[in-house]
Amino acid sequence: MRLENILEQKKALVLKKWFERIVQTYPADTSNFLKTQKDPFSNPVGKTFSRGLDALLDLLFKGWDAETGASFLDPMIRIRAVQDFTPAQAVSFIFSLKQVVREILSKEIKDGRFLNELPLFESKIDEMGLMAFEIYVKCREKIYQLKANELRNRTFSAFERAGLISAMPEEKPDNT
């Protein structure tokens, strides 16, 4: 039986352990909330991650497609981009899937099964991690751009109110 087929049979366990790894990256009170609160309206972060991880696993098991993978990664990475994570911390949950898989399949791996398949599966996870990092960088660039624009607008308004500068009147085209 193929690696993806065995993991698909154990999907609920993979999801549970992978979600636990993500939750561990948060402070204790947040972690507890994410684990226990099942209402999607009270816990949209937990719901976003649950949905995203489930969809990503399906892609990994049935055939990786980068464009579709990016669409599932995007909401999760956006959340982590606005939170207090370093870039490495923000995307590390992707790579933790390797540890989860190795933990779940430890007996099979020790027996020498999946010697050829495991590196290929892990390379898909690496690709997903790099994609997540690209999404993270784009999100952070947008955040910095918004902050810079806001600061520029505030500064201009303050100078204008103080009479230090005035808005340039729009020039009317010469109709002669």
N, C-alpha and C positions, 0 to 999 in steps of 0.2 A: 504494500500500500504506500502511496506517495505521502510525503511530508505534509503537503497542504491538505490532503484528505484526512489525515489523522488530526491535524490541528483544527480542521473544520468540525470534526466530531467532538473536539474538546473546546469548542469556541466559547461556551459560557464560562469555562474556567479561565481561558486566556483573557477574555474581557474583564472578568472580575479582578484578576491579578494585575493586569495592565492599568485598570482604573485605580486600584490601590496604590500603585507606584506613582501615579500622577497626584493623587490626593496627598501623598507623603511629602510632596514638594511645597505644600502650603502650611501655614502655622496651625497648631493643634486645634484651635477653635474652628477655624475655617475648614480644616480637614474633616473634623467630626460632622460639621454641617453638610459638607458635600457628600459624605457617605450616608448620612441618615435621612436627609430631606429628599423625598422622592417626588414631591409636587413640582412640575416643570415651571410653574409660575413663581414659586418661592425660591427655586434653585435653578435658574436658567443656565448657569455655568455648568453645573453637574449634568443637566440634560443635554447641553451642547456637546460635552465631552462624551457622554454615553452614546449618543447618536453618531458622532464622528468616528469614534473608535470602532464601533460596530461596522460602519460602512467601509472604513479603511481595511479592517480584517477581511471583509468579503472581497474587496479588490485584491488583496494579497493572496487570498486562497484561490480565486477564480481567474485571475489574470490582471496584472497591474497595468493601469492606464494612467499616465502622468497627469493629463488634464482633469480627469475625474478625481484623481487623488488630491490634486490641488484644491478642487472645489470643496472637498470634505475637510482638508487641513485648514483652509482659510479661516473659518469661524473660530476654531480652537486657538490658532496662532494669534488672531486679532485680540482675543481675550488676554492671552499671556503677554502680548506686546504692550498693553496699557497697564499691566500689573507690575509689581516691583521685582521683576526678574532680570537677571543678566541675560544676554543673548544665549549663552550656553544653557542656563537654567530653563529658559523659555522653550527650547526645543529638545531638551534632554529626554523628555518623556517618550519621544519617538524611538530613541535608541534603547530605552529600557525594555522595549518589546523583545529585543534579542535575549536579554536575561530571562524574561518570562518564558519564552519558548524553550530555552535551554533547561530551565528549571522543570518545566512540565514534561519535556521529553528526555530527561536526564538518563533514564534507564535505557531507552532506545539508542541514545547517543553513545553511552558506555558500551553497548553491544555492537557498536560499529555501524549501525543503520544510519542512513541519511548523510553519509560522508560526502557525497556529491551534491545532494540537494540542499543541505543546510547553508553552505556558503552562497549559493544562488539566492536562497530566500533572504539571507541576511543582507545581500547586496541590494535587494529591493527596499529593505528597511533603511539602508544607507541613502539610497536615492530619495526616499521619502523624507529623511532627515535633512538632506540638503535643500530639498524643495521647501520644507518648513522654515529653514533659515532664510531663504530668499524672501518668503512671504513676511517673515518677521522684520527683515531689514526694510522692506517697502513700507510696512506699517509704521515703523519708527521714523523713517524719513518723512512720512506724511504728518506724523505728530509734531516733529521738529519744525516742519514748514508751517503748520497751523500756529504753533507757538510764536514763531518769528513774525508771522503776519499780524498776529494779535498785538504783539509788543510794538511793532512798527505803527499800527493804527492808533494804539493808545498814546504813544509818544507824539505822533502828529497831532492828535486831538488836544493833548495837553499844551503843546506849543501854540496851537491855533487859539485856544481859549486864553492863553497868556498874552496873545497879541504878538508873539515873536515871529510868526509866519502867517501868511494868508493863503487861502486856496487860490490857485491860478484860475482866473476866469476863462471859460471856454472861449476859444477864438471862433468867431463867425466867419464863414467863408466869404471872400470878397466876390460880389456878384457883378463886377464891372466888366 
